[in-house]
Amino acid sequence: MELRQLEYFVTVAEEGNFTRAAKRVHVAQPGVSAQVRRLERELGHELLDRSGRTVRLTEVGAAVLPYARAALAAVAGARLVADEFRGLVRGRVAFGMVTSHNFDVPGLLASFHEDHPGVEITLVEARSVELAAGIRDGRLDAAIISLATDERPPGLDVLVLTDQAITAAVGLDDQWAGRAEVPLADLRERPLISLPAGTGLRARLDEACAARGITARIGFEAGHPMVLADLAARGLGVAILPDSVATARPDLHPIPITDPPMRGCLALAWRAAGPASPAARVFLNRARAAL
């Protein structure tokens, strides 16, 4: 069975006439007739009733027609995808990220744009819950999001990029500046400085407190860990920070949180079914390699 046989059969069925079908496919009428006959012999049934002035589908032909159309559509789709991959002359990529990370996203986007200048790229900053929702509903192709260490969001695949402890931090003159560790329960004694609700780090804090029946007292909220660190360094409370941020600041005293310890990770996330467009698939492969 050849694709041209299916093409000629579909065209004759749509035109109801061999002559008009031949003109449409730019082939001599005997050639169209011969190929349809070969298809009928291969299938063992007549597909077209030629007894009247108008060619009609037989019962078998009517049953075969949707499959023939689907086969031709699949081939056309495969050719389109191959063409898009060859040059990526068109397309769109939508990428998201949380506000706090150390990855060179501008460099990633710039290198992709240099190789594929015809692809439109958009970048969105948002909280992890919003980014995950955007990936699921197709507004985003991929994003850097914050997760619990063992969390795998439904409907998404993830590549873990970093995994670290969540640490309390105070200024060097704070009353807790000499502590080696702090149980989670002790945090309710102090005003906490945290990222807003909906962020990954805040979610880890809220989950741990809920599991222990603790109500945290949030004194300050800010959208970036460095701002949290600045507030703690000025003596305004206990900052809840990624360990790498807490330990890198010489004006802070980091205090590991115990009972329970908390961890969080940053991950590259995308739809479990895979990106919808060829451009997005190429971008995702590059992002996974680069990040």
N, C-alpha and C positions, 0 to 999 in steps of 0.2 A: 504494500500500500504506500502510495506516494502522496506528498502534500499537494501536488498539483491536481491529482485526482479528486481529493477532497475539496479543493478550491473550485474546480470546475463543477462538481456536483452541487455545491452550495449555490454557486452563481446561477446555474440552470434552474434550481429550485426557486430561487428568488425572482428570476426573470420570467419563468414559465415558458421559455423558448430558447432553443439551442442557438439560433442565429444572434439574438440579442445578447445572450450570454457570451458568445464568442467575441462580439464587438467589445464587450465590457472588459474581457481579460486580454484582448488584443492577440487572439489566436484564431486561426482558421477554424470554421465550424466543424469540418471533419475531424480535426485534432481534438476538439472538445468532446465530440461524440465518442471517439475511440477511447479516450481516457476514462470516461464515465463507464463505458462498457467493461473495461478492464477492472474497474473498481467493483462493478456488479458481479463479475465472474469470481473475483477473489472472495467476496462476501457470500456468494452462492445465492443471491436474491436480486430480483429486479428492484431498483430503487425509484425508477421513474416510469410512469405510464405514458407511453408515446402514442396511444391510439387516437387521441383527439387532436384538435387544432392547437390546443394548449397543453403543454407538458405538465403532468400532475405527479405529485408524490404518491407512491404506493404506500401501503401500511408499513412495510419495512422501511421505506425511504423516510417516512415521517418520524420513525423511531430513531433512525440513524442520524438525521439532520442535526439535532442539538449536539451530538458528540463530535460531528465533523466541524461545526462552528467552534466548539470549545477547543478542539485541537488546533485550529487555525489561530484562535485568539491566544492560546498558550505560546505558540511559536512567535507570534508578533510581539508578545510581551517579553519573551526571552531575547529577541533581537534588540528591543528597546533598552532593556537593562544592560545588555552587552555594550551597546553604543554609549550609554551613559557612563559606564565604568571606563570605557576606553579614553574618554577625554574629560568627563565630568564637566561638560560645557554649560550645564545648567543644574539647578537644584537649590536646596535650602537646608541649612543646618541650624538648629536651635539648641544652645548649650546653656546650662545653668550651674550655679555654684553658690555655696554658703560664703558668707563674708570673710570668714577667718580660715586661712590655709596658707601654706608656703609653696604652692605649686605654680609653675610658670605658665599660667593659662594664657596671658597675652602672647608669649612666645609660641605656644601651641597653635593659637588662632592665626598668628601672623604667618607661620610656616605653611599651614594648610591653605591660607589665602594665596600665598605666593605660588603654590603648585596648582591651585584650582581657582583662578581669579573670577570665574563665572559663577561660582557658587556663593549664594547669599548666606552670611553668617550673622546670627544674633546671639547676644549674651545677656543673661538675666541673673541678678543677685537676689536671693530670697532665703527664707528659712527652709529647713530640711523637709518639713511636712508639705510645704507648698511645692518644692521642687519634685518630690516624689509623686505628688498628685499630677503635676505637669507632665511627667514622663508617662504616667499611666494613661492620661487622656490624649496624648499625642501632641501637646503643645511644645514639649521638649523632647529632643532625641536622646540626651544624656545629661548627667549633672554630677557634680561633686557634692555629696551629702554627708551628714553626720549620723552615725548609728551607734547602737550598743554593740559591744564586741562580737556577740553571738547573734545579732539580729540580721534577719534576711527579709526585707519587706515583701509582702505578697505582690506578685506580678512583676517583680524586678529581679534582674541579675546584677550582682555587684562584684567589683574587684577592690579588695581592701587595700588602701594606700598607706595608712598609718593606723597604729593601734597603741594607745598609751593610757596611763592612769589619769584620773581626774583628781586634782589636788587643791587643797585650801592654801591660801597665801595671805599673809598680813604684812604690814609695814614693819620696819626694823625696830620701831619704838613701841610696837603693840604689846599688850599684856601677854599675848600668846607667842611672842617672838622666840621664846626658849623651848617651845614644845617640840617633841620629836614626832608626835602623831596626834590625831584627834578622832575619837569615835564619832560616827555620824550624829548620834544623839546630842553631843555637845554643841553641834552647830546651831541648834535652836536657841542657844543662849545669846547669840550674836546676830546683828544685822548682816545679811549676806549680800554680796555684790555678784550679780549673775547676768548671764545672757537672757533675753526675753523668752517667754513661753513660746513653744513651737520650734525652738532651736534644739539641736541634738544634745548639747551639753546640759541645757536646762531640763530636757526630758529625762536624762539619766539621774539628775538630782531629784526631780519630782518622783520618779519611779522608786528610787531608794528610800526616800522619806515616806512615801505611801506604804511601802512594804514594812516599815518599822513603826507605822502609826505616828509619824513625826510631822509637825507643821513647821515648815521653814519660814523664817521671817526675812523677806526680801526687802532690803533697804534701798538698793540702787539697781537699776537695769541699764545696760548699754549693749549696743549691737556688735561690739568688737572686743575680743579678749584683752587687747592692749589698753583699751579704755578702762576695763575692769581692773587691770593691774595698776594703772595710774591712780584710780580711786583708792585702792587698798594701800598703796604706798603713801598716800596722804592721810592715812589713819581713819578712813571712813567706814571700815568694816572688814569682813573676811571675804576675799574674792574666791570664787570657784572657777578654777582655770585648768586648761590642759597642762599636764605636767611639764611639757617642754617650755611653755610660756612662764610658768611659775618658777622653774629652776634657772631660767636664763636671765632673770631680772636681779641685778645686784641690790636693788632697793627693796626687795621682798624677802620674807622668810617663808619658804614653802613648807607645808605640813601635810604629810600623807594622811588621807582619810581612811579610817579602818571601821570595821563592824557596821556595814560591809564596805570593803574597798569598791571604788567605782572605776570603770574603764569606759572608754569610748573610742570610736574609730572614724576616720574619714574614708569614704569609698567612692569610687566611680560607679554610677548606677545607670542602667538602661533597661528598656522593656525586655522581659523574658522572651518574648516572641521575636526580638531583634528590631533594629531600626527599620522604618518604613521605606526609606528611599536609598538608592545606591550611594548618593552623596553622604548621607548620614552613616551608612555602613563603613565607607572609607574613612570618614572622620573618626568614628568610634575605634576602629583598628589603630589609627594613629594615636589617639588619646590613650588607649591601653598601653601602647608601647612607650609613649613619652612619660606618662605619669607613674 
